[in-house]
Amino acid sequence: MFAYYHSFVNLLFIGVIALFPVVNPIGSAFIVNSYFDKLERPERKKVVKKVAFYAFCVCTVSLFAGQWILQMFGLSIPVIQLAGGIMICKTGWDLLTADNKPAIHEQADLASDGSQSYNVLQDKLFYPITFPITTGAGTISVLFTLSANSANDKPVNYLLNMGALILSIIVMCVLIYFFYLNTETLVKYLGSKGEKIINRIVAFLTFCVGLQIAVAGITTIVKG
């Protein structure tokens, strides 16, 4: 019994540690904060709940369907890492090179009343806010890897492994909800200049995380 408990806690810890840098709830919160600027507190709670729910759905489907998807398309973990790393690098590079000026139609949305901004935002909650900003290719590749490594012929071990990983996903979703909901408070302390600095740092780290994932995939392919 103690062995099962130890295995469960160990995998839960591994899941949280593996997911935290790719989900990056703190850094992602600063990135998506511009989408929520015009929302009142109750509206912000509603959209953040939806984002957290969408993130949970993306992660859970990736976890359970990971092995099946890999087998169906004949893909390997290193290839997923390489492709996911490239996508994360692109996201980080786009954020680094962005001029922070919203498009004309977005300026019109931001200039309008809060209810209109809320309605317009509904179409953006899954893409791009949830995917790929919150749970992108890096998150999916990590979950694919965890799913493949947690496979076990014994039903009890498999259920324990999946339970630990689902709990780690729930922990990440709770962090997403907390930081996305309270980013405005952090921004007030930092100021506009501080927010821009944080956004640039987060963008650079996002690029580095993507590069690390891609390099790991290339290294495994070359060795294999």
Beta strands, then each sheet from edge to edge (+ up, - down):
end
